[in-house]
């Protein structure tokens, strides 16, 4: 079955299977892994190949920003096997109970499933993501340290974050996919349009292969697992039968765009003059710490009772330590050079020479950093915040302006509400009060000290634009992640989230995909469809 390129598929050929999964990122690969070894025939489509194509990404992933919001410069969308997990930092977090609850002060809040329903799927998700010590999300399992001691019993709570050992899910899953008997991964296969028949079922997906050749994949069930932006994009692009797009009878596809507003550097602690005990008190708030359970981090969060009494959003606060050496021109040159070597490319030879010379001039500072002898002098605060659902925060597509794969180009209008900023202000107040209780008075905050709005950027966690709901009037997919009104089309990924809390989304994406895989398996079992032999007759030849 293995991994094959669409180069082996003929023009207008029709491939048949039981389940077609569109996308090979966190959700798609999870579905493939969970369905592997069964009698269910699966074709997983990956728009890219086994290696990155920066030119294709630049064309297809270009986004027109609407409004004056600031985009995070980090890369988050990958168009090759593994999708965005190729670029993911690997941070893992659990949602809170309040994230799933209906909150009167948060319009359109509340999930149509209970958080406890996911408990049985988390162990499998943690296994796929290679999360060590999954039980350590419970802070009570941690040994006491200065950070826990400093903030215990205050007005803020601490919440653990962990790191995945399987950040590049494509690389991790590739050997399994190559050996699979029932899952075929088809690369260089960009889904262009979902084809809906007269009975409002998806009959097939039109796919663009190398050289612009098109072919069709037919299946009994289809799953959109292409990412938080590509999922709604493909629904809106598929407008042959429904003018407004599939699942968009109430105009909800592409609306309620969520991300995590990030405030970076709006708060700072001068560490010079602090005692070692005071330094240790904020140590585990650093971005990445070698803790008792591998790479970990602790974040400050609002207690649920405070969120309810003060009508706050579910924000978190952490930070990172900075040494004076990291502000030098030599360190800036080092970061640029590292980025160039990582694939972003050099502008010209003069840039390379300039950076090498600058690194030489600052060799002593760089040596101290490399050997761990540099002493942190500042703690920089990072706010990772909840974004209130807003129907006017949205994505639109331009059917007159297509990319090279025939998909309409995307515009994003991200709107950050007053409640996000008010909650950020409150978090800075609580952090200031908590560290003053242990004698740290060197905290400065632009949020508290200025009447001007601070700059917030996105976290590249696009969510919400095919939101889950009981009624089609309120969303796009039902509690089973099935598109309202289309009984054989499902959506997997963060685009189904009704709210996003402050948690990093990948663990929940994978847990929901595990849940969906079980549901699809049950549908296949009850429908009586099978035979691997039939699938072998409808596969493309291996590429040469």
GUDRENSE-846463 format. One line per field, with one value per residue (C-alpha): residue number from 1; residue in one letter; x, y, z. Coordinates in Angstrom, 3 decimals, always signed. Example, Ala and Ser with C-alpha at 12.3 -4.5 7.8 and 13.67 -1.06 7.14 Angstrom:
! residues 2
resi	1 2;
resn	A S;
c1	+12.300 +13.670;
c2	-4.500 -1.060;
c3	+7.800 +7.140;
//
This chain:
! residues 544
resi	1 2 3 4 5 6 7 8 9 10 11 12 13 14 15 16 17 18 19 20 21 22 23 24 25 26 27 28 29 30 31 32 33 34 35 36 37 38 39 40 41 42 43 44 45 46 47 48 49 50 51 52 53 54 55 56 57 58 59 60 61 62 63 64 65 66 67 68 69 70 71 72 73 74 75 76 77 78 79 80 81 82 83 84 85 86 87 88 89 90 91 92 93 94 95 96 97 98 99 100 101 102 103 104 105 106 107 108 109 110 111 112 113 114 115 116 117 118 119 120 121 122 123 124 125 126 127 128 129 130 131 132 133 134 135 136 137 138 139 140 141 142 143 144 145 146 147 148 149 150 151 152 153 154 155 156 157 158 159 160 161 162 163 164 165 166 167 168 169 170 171 172 173 174 175 176 177 178 179 180 181 182 183 184 185 186 187 188 189 190 191 192 193 194 195 196 197 198 199 200 201 202 203 204 205 206 207 208 209 210 211 212 213 214 215 216 217 218 219 220 221 222 223 224 225 226 227 228 229 230 231 232 233 234 235 236 237 238 239 240 241 242 243 244 245 246 247 248 249 250 251 252 253 254 255 256 257 258 259 260 261 262 263 264 265 266 267 268 269 270 271 272 273 274 275 276 277 278 279 280 281 282 283 284 285 286 287 288 289 290 291 292 293 294 295 296 297 298 299 300 301 302 303 304 305 306 307 308 309 310 311 312 313 314 315 316 317 318 319 320 321 322 323 324 325 326 327 328 329 330 331 332 333 334 335 336 337 338 339 340 341 342 343 344 345 346 347 348 349 350 351 352 353 354 355 356 357 358 359 360 361 362 363 364 365 366 367 368 369 370 371 372 373 374 375 376 377 378 379 380 381 382 383 384 385 386 387 388 389 390 391 392 393 394 395 396 397 398 399 400 401 402 403 404 405 406 407 408 409 410 411 412 413 414 415 416 417 418 419 420 421 422 423 424 425 426 427 428 429 430 431 432 433 434 435 436 437 438 439 440 441 442 443 444 445 446 447 448 449 450 451 452 453 454 455 456 457 458 459 460 461 462 463 464 465 466 467 468 469 470 471 472 473 474 475 476 477 478 479 480 481 482 483 484 485 486 487 488 489 490 491 492 493 494 495 496 497 498 499 500 501 502 503 504 505 506 507 508 509 510 511 512 513 514 515 516 517 518 519 520 521 522 523 524 525 526 527 528 529 530 531 532 533 534 535 536 537 538 539 540 541 542 543 544;
resn	X X X X X X X X X X X X X X X X X X X X X X X X X X X X X X X X X X X X X X X X X X X X X X X X X X X X X X X X X X X X X X X X X X X X X X X X X X X X X X X X X X X X X X X X X X X X X X X X X X X X X X X X X X X X X X X X X X X X X X X X X X X X X X X X X X X X X X X X X X X X X X X X X X X X X X X X X X X X X X X X X X X X X X X X X X X X X X X X X X X X X X X X X X X X X X X X X X X X X X X X X X X X X X X X X X X X X X X X X X X X X X X X X X X X X X X X X X X X X X X X X X X X X X X X X X X X X X X X X X X X X X X X X X X X X X X X X X X X X X X X X X X X X X X X X X X X X X X X X X X X X X X X X X X X X X X X X X X X X X X X X X X X X X X X X X X X X X X X X X X X X X X X X X X X X X X X X X X X X X X X X X X X X X X X X X X X X X X X X X X X X X X X X X X X X X X X X X X X X X X X X X X X X X X X X X X X X X X X X X X X X X X X X X X X X X X X X X X X X X X X X X X X X X X X X X X X X X X X X X X X X X X X X X X X X X X X X X X X X X X X X X X X X X X X X X X X X X X X X X X X X X X X X X X X X X X X X X X X X X X X X X X X X X X X X X X X X X X X X X X X X X X X;
c1	+0.000 +2.729 +3.356 +2.975 +3.032 +0.098 +2.540 +1.373 -2.299 -3.686 -5.657 -9.350 -8.684 -11.090 -9.648 -12.018 -11.689 -13.771 -12.461 -10.634 -8.660 -7.634 -4.463 -1.538 -0.958 -1.690 -5.334 -4.825 -1.891 -3.736 -6.708 -4.404 -2.601 -5.845 -7.361 -4.180 -4.446 -8.212 -10.252 -11.163 -9.582 -8.115 -6.532 -4.835 -4.148 -1.154 -0.952 +2.838 +5.503 +8.023 +10.114 +9.247 +8.431 +8.791 +7.622 +4.356 +3.775 +4.365 +1.740 -0.915 -0.542 -0.479 -3.018 -4.343 -4.652 -7.730 -7.470 -4.451 -3.689 -0.087 +0.848 +3.365 +6.417 +6.922 +6.084 +3.160 +1.783 +3.693 +2.854 +4.588 +4.057 +3.362 +1.872 +2.299 +3.828 +7.021 +7.173 +5.560 +7.405 +5.803 +4.128 +1.322 -1.488 -4.911 -8.047 -9.788 -13.347 -14.382 -13.232 -16.036 -18.656 -21.239 -20.251 -22.862 -20.131 -18.563 -20.938 -21.153 -19.194 -19.818 -19.019 -21.753 -19.716 -18.502 -14.807 -14.961 -15.916 -12.340 -10.759 -10.822 -9.121 -6.274 -4.085 -4.035 -3.409 -0.551 +0.933 +0.798 +2.416 +4.971 +4.125 +6.143 +4.552 +1.049 -0.218 +2.048 -0.551 -1.838 +0.245 -0.293 +2.045 +4.942 +7.627 +7.665 +9.899 +10.393 +7.937 +5.127 +5.924 +5.944 +2.559 +0.665 -2.383 -2.414 -4.968 -3.455 -2.943 -0.143 -0.770 +1.794 +2.664 +4.686 +6.541 +5.852 +8.561 +6.978 +7.080 +7.534 +4.580 +5.228 +8.736 +7.588 +4.677 +6.463 +7.734 +4.250 +2.608 +5.099 +4.213 +0.450 -1.758 -4.894 -3.801 -2.340 -0.726 -0.921 +1.494 +1.559 -2.244 -3.928 -7.667 -9.353 -13.078 -15.543 -18.155 -21.667 -24.391 -28.140 -28.765 -26.397 -23.679 -20.077 -19.517 -15.829 -13.002 -11.345 -7.576 -4.796 -1.591 +1.797 +1.592 -1.992 -3.454 -6.764 -8.325 -11.059 -11.093 -14.419 -15.205 -18.070 -16.757 -14.564 -12.635 -11.255 -8.066 -6.142 -5.746 -7.499 -7.454 -7.522 -10.605 -12.967 -11.174 -12.033 -15.650 -16.021 -14.213 -16.649 -19.526 -20.657 -23.875 -24.210 -23.339 -22.187 -20.114 -20.635 -21.996 -22.541 -26.314 -26.244 -23.116 -20.942 -18.089 -15.041 -16.556 -15.654 -11.955 -10.024 -6.343 -4.404 -3.523 +0.080 +1.598 +5.371 +7.598 +4.781 +5.970 +9.517 +11.331 +14.832 +16.632 +19.695 +19.736 +17.323 +18.217 +18.736 +15.475 +13.599 +15.209 +14.215 +10.625 +10.143 +12.428 +9.667 +7.756 +10.516 +9.618 +11.381 +12.790 +14.376 +11.930 +10.931 +8.951 +11.233 +10.905 +8.220 +6.838 +4.504 +2.086 +0.021 -3.725 -6.904 -8.780 -12.181 -14.008 -12.259 -13.074 -16.720 -16.889 -14.954 -16.130 -12.621 -11.386 -9.139 -5.654 -2.211 +1.131 +4.654 +7.903 +11.525 +14.894 +17.187 +20.910 +22.665 +24.638 +21.392 +20.886 +24.249 +24.609 +26.604 +23.692 +21.394 +23.816 +23.904 +20.101 +19.969 +22.635 +20.853 +17.650 +19.457 +20.916 +17.448 +16.151 +15.033 +17.887 +20.553 +19.819 +23.379 +26.999 +27.448 +24.821 +26.679 +30.019 +28.547 +27.019 +30.194 +32.262 +29.749 +29.826 +33.607 +33.527 +31.209 +32.841 +33.322 +29.591 +28.579 +30.999 +29.440 +25.996 +27.166 +28.783 +25.964 +28.066 +25.827 +23.701 +20.058 +19.402 +15.755 +12.532 +10.316 +6.597 +4.569 +0.764 -0.992 -4.648 -8.106 -9.840 -13.545 -15.678 -16.781 -18.822 -17.125 -13.673 -13.534 -11.968 -13.212 -12.130 -11.880 -13.186 -11.789 -8.257 -6.968 -3.661 -1.758 -3.893 -7.175 -8.144 -9.487 -7.137 -7.755 -8.274 -8.328 -10.001 -8.914 -10.711 -9.508 -12.200 -12.080 -12.531 -9.175 -7.364 -9.263 -8.336 -4.696 -4.703 -6.081 -3.468 -0.648 -2.131 -2.247 +1.272 +2.615 +0.882 +2.061 +5.739 +5.600 +4.488 +7.901 +9.789 +10.206 +9.467 +11.315 +8.331 +7.335 +4.280 +3.261 -0.225 -0.561 +1.579 +0.222 -3.237 -2.241 -3.201 -0.219 +0.540 -0.830 +0.154 -1.381 +0.060 -0.503 -3.218 -6.082 -9.301 -13.067 -13.987 -15.925 -17.124 -18.898 -22.544 -25.783 -27.671 -26.625 -27.698 -24.849 -21.995 -20.710 -20.189 -22.221 -20.859 -19.589 -17.647 -19.985 -20.844 -24.446 -26.576 -23.868 -23.996 -20.678 -18.397 -16.451 -13.955 -10.965 -8.752 -8.821 -11.279 -14.006 -13.219 -16.083 -13.673 -9.918 -8.990 -5.280 -4.091 -1.911 -4.275 -2.394 -3.240 -6.945 -6.715 -5.223 -7.669 -10.656 -9.126 -8.774 -12.432 -13.449 -11.453 -13.424 -16.703 -15.694 -14.649 -18.050 -19.771 -17.690 -18.425 -22.166 -22.202 -20.537 -17.984 -14.608 -12.001 -8.451 -8.441 -10.853 -8.591 -5.537 -7.317 -7.735 -4.266 -1.823 +1.413 +4.463 +6.209 +9.546;
c2	+0.000 +2.354 +5.970 +6.855 +9.998 +11.211 +11.263 +7.700 +8.674 +9.202 +12.277 +11.883 +8.538 +7.580 +5.996 +4.249 +3.604 +3.416 +6.524 +9.450 +11.599 +15.000 +16.171 +14.456 +16.762 +15.986 +15.038 +13.201 +11.082 +10.234 +8.988 +6.957 +5.410 +4.516 +2.962 +1.101 -2.671 -2.782 -3.994 -0.394 +0.933 +4.394 +6.915 +9.839 +12.814 +15.077 +18.209 +18.277 +15.640 +14.089 +17.254 +20.906 +23.102 +26.720 +28.106 +26.147 +27.167 +30.836 +30.694 +28.557 +29.748 +33.484 +35.303 +38.808 +40.464 +42.608 +45.284 +46.350 +43.170 +41.984 +38.540 +36.405 +35.924 +32.264 +29.603 +27.347 +25.820 +23.016 +21.526 +18.155 +14.845 +15.701 +19.108 +21.746 +19.264 +19.698 +23.255 +22.741 +23.498 +20.498 +22.121 +20.046 +21.208 +20.090 +22.234 +23.270 +22.361 +25.996 +25.961 +23.517 +25.216 +27.721 +31.048 +33.852 +36.508 +34.803 +34.864 +31.592 +29.711 +26.103 +22.850 +20.371 +17.553 +17.152 +17.516 +14.213 +12.463 +12.963 +11.250 +7.827 +9.178 +11.079 +8.033 +7.013 +10.627 +10.924 +7.685 +8.955 +12.236 +10.440 +12.619 +11.393 +11.268 +12.140 +12.017 +14.949 +17.358 +17.033 +19.500 +17.454 +14.792 +17.272 +17.420 +20.755 +23.445 +27.163 +28.138 +26.006 +27.191 +30.866 +30.854 +28.319 +29.716 +32.985 +34.482 +32.701 +29.007 +27.080 +24.755 +22.345 +22.236 +19.382 +18.726 +16.042 +13.604 +13.257 +16.790 +15.738 +13.376 +12.663 +11.457 +9.338 +7.763 +7.287 +3.709 +2.636 +4.229 +2.557 -0.869 -0.409 -2.950 -0.859 +2.812 +4.416 +7.832 +9.712 +12.647 +15.535 +15.353 +18.698 +18.531 +21.139 +20.599 +18.303 +16.947 +16.727 +14.629 +15.317 +13.563 +15.986 +13.399 +13.892 +11.649 +12.426 +14.885 +16.429 +16.344 +18.242 +16.289 +17.241 +19.278 +20.306 +16.881 +16.287 +13.053 +12.011 +9.980 +8.390 +7.046 +6.224 +8.735 +11.810 +13.608 +17.131 +17.116 +19.817 +22.371 +25.286 +27.415 +24.825 +23.021 +26.008 +27.080 +23.806 +23.951 +27.466 +26.507 +23.633 +25.742 +23.859 +22.566 +25.045 +28.589 +29.587 +26.422 +23.133 +23.283 +27.008 +27.184 +29.561 +31.433 +29.986 +28.508 +30.719 +32.749 +32.762 +32.742 +32.084 +32.203 +32.840 +36.525 +36.687 +39.576 +39.366 +41.700 +43.836 +42.853 +42.454 +41.590 +42.955 +39.976 +41.907 +42.213 +39.328 +36.581 +33.054 +31.987 +34.761 +33.736 +30.135 +31.226 +32.178 +29.519 +27.124 +29.936 +29.886 +28.667 +25.291 +23.797 +20.423 +19.430 +16.303 +15.022 +15.859 +19.206 +21.125 +24.530 +26.022 +28.814 +31.136 +30.921 +32.391 +30.102 +29.183 +30.847 +34.143 +33.836 +33.474 +36.197 +38.768 +37.589 +37.013 +35.024 +32.005 +33.546 +32.278 +33.929 +32.562 +34.002 +33.459 +34.394 +36.731 +37.281 +40.506 +38.454 +37.689 +41.375 +41.723 +42.237 +39.013 +36.982 +38.620 +37.575 +34.047 +33.794 +35.048 +32.586 +29.718 +30.677 +30.745 +27.285 +26.081 +26.778 +30.400 +31.203 +33.884 +37.213 +37.535 +36.798 +40.185 +39.289 +36.079 +37.873 +40.617 +38.108 +36.044 +39.163 +40.293 +36.874 +37.041 +40.440 +39.084 +35.665 +35.950 +36.645 +33.813 +31.469 +32.260 +31.483 +28.246 +26.971 +27.985 +30.588 +33.557 +34.818 +35.805 +39.445 +39.774 +37.761 +38.653 +38.057 +36.230 +36.366 +33.511 +34.379 +33.211 +34.823 +35.508 +33.984 +36.732 +36.116 +39.069 +37.594 +35.617 +34.232 +34.971 +33.557 +35.194 +32.858 +35.218 +34.905 +31.323 +29.783 +27.342 +24.456 +26.133 +27.101 +30.584 +32.820 +33.637 +36.868 +36.939 +39.555 +38.817 +40.868 +41.031 +42.105 +44.315 +41.312 +39.894 +43.083 +43.504 +39.970 +40.605 +43.698 +41.656 +38.914 +41.470 +42.878 +39.432 +38.567 +41.837 +41.208 +37.580 +38.361 +41.351 +38.900 +37.209 +40.489 +41.020 +44.669 +45.074 +44.178 +46.732 +46.367 +48.324 +46.899 +48.477 +51.579 +52.893 +53.778 +52.785 +49.354 +47.022 +45.093 +41.550 +38.987 +35.658 +32.311 +30.530 +28.387 +29.019 +27.562 +27.863 +28.334 +25.041 +25.173 +22.287 +22.788 +20.935 +23.067 +23.977 +27.539 +27.842 +26.030 +23.798 +20.302 +18.285 +16.661 +13.732 +16.236 +15.504 +18.493 +19.531 +18.376 +16.184 +12.730 +11.376 +14.394 +14.953 +17.562 +16.919 +19.540 +22.823 +24.364 +22.450 +24.120 +26.390 +28.048 +27.760 +28.674 +29.390 +25.796 +24.731 +22.773 +19.698 +17.241 +18.021 +17.798 +14.320 +13.160 +14.267 +12.511 +9.282 +9.641 +10.266 +7.240 +5.022 +6.501 +5.990 +2.401 +1.714 +3.228 +1.035 -2.052 -1.508 -0.687 -3.987 -2.457 -4.169 -5.889 -4.903 -6.739 -4.165 -1.322 -2.897 -2.650 +1.120 +2.263 +4.263 +2.702 +3.437 +6.645 +6.491;
c3	+0.000 +1.154 +0.245 -3.419 -5.499 -7.583 -10.500 -11.073 -11.412 -14.904 -15.928 -14.998 -13.302 -10.513 -7.361 -4.970 -1.257 +1.921 +3.690 +2.134 +4.568 +3.196 +4.904 +6.646 +9.601 +13.247 +12.639 +9.344 +10.497 +13.707 +11.682 +9.446 +12.410 +14.181 +11.028 +10.081 +10.334 +9.856 +6.881 +6.100 +2.921 +3.402 +1.069 +2.785 +0.503 +1.102 -1.059 -0.886 -1.203 +1.147 +1.095 +1.483 -1.514 -0.389 -3.719 -3.625 +0.001 -0.762 -3.483 -1.819 +1.779 +1.076 +3.260 +2.766 +6.185 +6.746 +9.424 +11.449 +13.392 +13.553 +12.286 +14.134 +11.863 +12.823 +10.237 +11.093 +7.899 +6.229 +2.848 +3.034 +4.847 +8.469 +7.695 +10.356 +12.796 +10.749 +12.117 +15.510 +18.759 +20.474 +23.475 +24.977 +27.255 +28.414 +28.131 +31.333 +32.294 +31.923 +28.282 +27.493 +29.659 +28.531 +30.086 +30.077 +29.756 +26.713 +23.716 +21.748 +24.405 +25.365 +23.572 +22.613 +24.222 +27.795 +28.545 +30.440 +27.192 +26.019 +29.030 +27.358 +24.211 +25.865 +26.649 +22.971 +21.932 +24.421 +23.071 +19.465 +20.504 +22.690 +25.680 +28.663 +32.093 +30.913 +34.498 +35.378 +34.023 +37.597 +39.598 +42.761 +41.321 +41.171 +43.850 +45.633 +44.095 +44.690 +41.923 +43.349 +46.861 +45.845 +44.138 +46.259 +47.978 +46.043 +43.662 +40.662 +39.998 +38.313 +35.400 +33.862 +30.171 +28.656 +25.394 +22.817 +21.816 +18.348 +17.019 +13.382 +13.110 +9.426 +10.124 +13.066 +11.143 +7.805 +8.474 +9.594 +6.561 +4.245 +5.670 +5.903 +4.122 +4.097 +4.229 +1.133 +1.515 -1.769 -1.942 -4.437 -4.322 -3.582 -2.923 -5.099 -4.653 -2.924 -5.340 -3.886 -5.521 -5.733 -2.404 -0.625 -0.114 -1.057 -4.054 -4.518 -4.209 -7.240 -6.795 -8.560 -9.118 -10.560 -13.736 -13.052 -13.880 -12.144 -10.966 -8.523 -5.329 -4.443 -0.972 +1.352 +3.934 +3.650 +6.361 +6.022 +8.097 +6.259 +9.065 +10.737 +7.574 +4.788 +6.147 +5.804 +2.636 +0.889 +2.088 +0.690 -2.526 -3.129 -4.408 -7.502 -5.890 -3.017 -4.046 -0.556 -0.123 +1.658 +5.209 +4.880 +4.790 +7.783 +6.772 +9.554 +7.509 +7.905 +10.756 +14.470 +13.616 +16.815 +17.683 +20.868 +21.208 +22.411 +24.267 +24.406 +26.362 +27.786 +31.257 +32.566 +35.774 +36.346 +37.916 +39.019 +42.788 +43.400 +45.831 +44.512 +46.162 +44.350 +41.033 +41.682 +42.342 +38.686 +37.208 +36.116 +34.413 +31.790 +28.266 +28.567 +31.741 +32.441 +35.144 +37.019 +34.010 +31.115 +29.358 +31.216 +32.018 +34.593 +33.702 +35.828 +35.169 +36.626 +39.038 +37.620 +40.501 +39.701 +35.995 +36.899 +39.540 +37.498 +34.042 +32.755 +29.788 +30.336 +30.039 +31.006 +31.760 +31.497 +30.179 +29.310 +30.774 +28.851 +29.264 +28.275 +25.756 +23.892 +23.125 +21.377 +17.641 +17.485 +18.813 +16.255 +13.517 +14.903 +14.821 +11.237 +10.144 +11.880 +10.100 +6.759 +7.360 +8.342 +4.870 +4.712 +2.317 +2.173 +0.569 -0.744 +0.076 +1.712 +4.336 +5.138 +5.417 +7.602 +10.019 +10.242 +10.989 +13.626 +15.292 +15.400 +17.094 +19.774 +20.150 +23.959 +24.542 +22.211 +23.962 +27.355 +25.939 +24.313 +27.510 +29.861 +31.667 +30.790 +33.679 +33.016 +33.851 +32.790 +32.816 +29.844 +30.330 +27.677 +27.741 +25.938 +25.971 +25.103 +22.148 +22.514 +19.713 +17.340 +14.208 +12.486 +13.100 +9.912 +6.766 +3.271 -0.091 -3.505 -6.210 -8.866 -7.556 -7.528 -6.522 -8.733 -7.461 -8.350 -4.800 -4.031 -2.103 +1.547 +3.496 +7.304 +9.464 +13.046 +15.671 +19.263 +21.698 +24.773 +27.077 +25.948 +26.917 +30.179 +31.200 +30.278 +32.508 +35.408 +34.915 +35.099 +38.310 +39.899 +38.769 +40.190 +43.526 +43.696 +43.156 +45.510 +48.197 +47.876 +47.779 +44.029 +43.268 +39.953 +37.725 +35.094 +32.872 +29.795 +30.274 +33.723 +33.254 +29.941 +28.684 +25.144 +23.825 +23.642 +20.466 +20.365 +17.758 +16.824 +17.948 +14.616 +16.213 +13.733 +15.098 +15.139 +11.481 +11.182 +14.790 +16.501 +17.456 +18.080 +15.571 +12.043 +12.837 +15.347 +13.636 +10.870 +12.334 +14.820 +18.021 +15.911 +13.742 +10.825 +8.632 +9.214 +6.295 +4.690 +6.240 +4.904 +5.385 +8.612 +9.784 +12.049 +13.613 +15.493 +13.028 +14.925 +18.284 +19.494 +21.949 +22.334 +25.923 +26.337 +25.777 +22.857 +20.596 +19.325 +22.118 +21.781 +17.967 +18.254 +20.949 +18.826 +15.803 +17.809 +18.790 +15.167 +13.961 +16.322 +15.039 +11.399 +12.108 +13.600 +10.565 +8.264 +10.327 +10.292 +6.569 +5.697 +3.327 +3.071 +0.913 +0.472 -2.851 -4.305 -3.260 -4.819 -8.157 -7.828 -6.766 -8.870 -9.918 -7.821 -8.972 -10.742;
//
